[in-house]
Amino acid sequence: MSRRVSLGRLHRKVTKCDVVTGDLGIKEMAIHVDYVNHGDRRYSYFVEGEVLADGKKVSDFMSTAENLAKGQKFTDNDAGALVNADEIKDAKKLECKTIKASRTDF
């Protein structure tokens, strides 16, 4: 039986929150989330958050890490966020803020 629990900050951390130029020359968000399983068994992780431009919410994002063994580390380099480049192009400060994080055991 699996169960979902809330997480402290030790299990996950947003490590990148920037505008980058993508493969097709289009500006896009790059959000990276690092995970470390500090539990005593395998867990999958789910993080929900929001993207702020100069303190104003412009989008949501989500990230997952699946089936991490005890002590295993993983970086999600493709955390999902749909952000219009026009909304963030003039922002002086971008922030990716975690709203909710949970894990499910196996």
N, C-alpha and C positions, 0 to 999 in steps of 0.2 A: 504494500500500500504506500503510495507516495503522499507527501504532505508538503505544503508550501509555507515557508517562514520568511519573516522580514529580516533584512540583513543590516549589519553594521558596515561602516565604511571600509573595514579591513578587507572585505571580500572583493570590492570593485572600486575603480577610480577612473574618472574621465581624464585622459592624459593628453588629448589633442582636441581643440575646438577652434578651427581656423577656416578661412576661405582659401581655396586652392584653385588652380587652373586644371581642369580635367583633361582627359585624353583628346577630346574634340575641341580644346581651346575655350571651353565654357567654364565660367566660375561656378564653383559648387562648394558645399560644406564638407569638411573632413572632420569626422568625430571618431576618436579612438577611445575604447574603454578597456582597461586592463582588469583581469580577474585573477584571483588566487583562491583555490579551494582550501580553506583552513578547517574544513569539517573532517569528520572521521570516516566518511564514505563518499561515494560518487554523488555529485550534484549537478543539476543544470540551473543556470542563472538567467534572470530576466530583469532588465532595467528599463524604466520609463523616465523620460526627462523632457526638458524644454530648452530651446535655444533663445537666448536673450540678446538683443542688439541695443546697446546703451540703456539697459534695464527694461526694455520693452519686449514682451514675448512675440516672436515671429514664427515659431514652429515648435512642434513636438519631435522627439526622437525616441528610438528604442534600440536596444542591444540585447543580444543573447550569447550565452556560452553553454554549449551542450556537453553533458556527460563528463565533467572534469573529475579525474581521480584525486584522492587525498594528496594535497601538496602541489597539484598541477597548476601551472600558470597558462593563461591564454590572453591574447590581445585581439579584440574585435576591431579591425581596421575599417570596417564597413558599417558602422552603426547607422541606422537609417534615419534620415531627416530630409524632408522636402522643403527647401528654402528657396524663395525667389531671390536671385542675386540683387535685384533692384532694391529689395528691402534691407539689405545688409551692406551694400557697397560703400556707403558713407559712414558706417558705424565706427566709432572710435574704440568701442569695447564690445567684444563678443564673449558670451558665456554660455556654457552647456551645463545645465543644472540638473542633477538627479532629483526626481520627484518621488519615485518609488522603486525599490529593488527587492527581489525575492529569489528564493532558490527552492528547488524541488529535489527531494532525494529519490533514490532508486531502491 
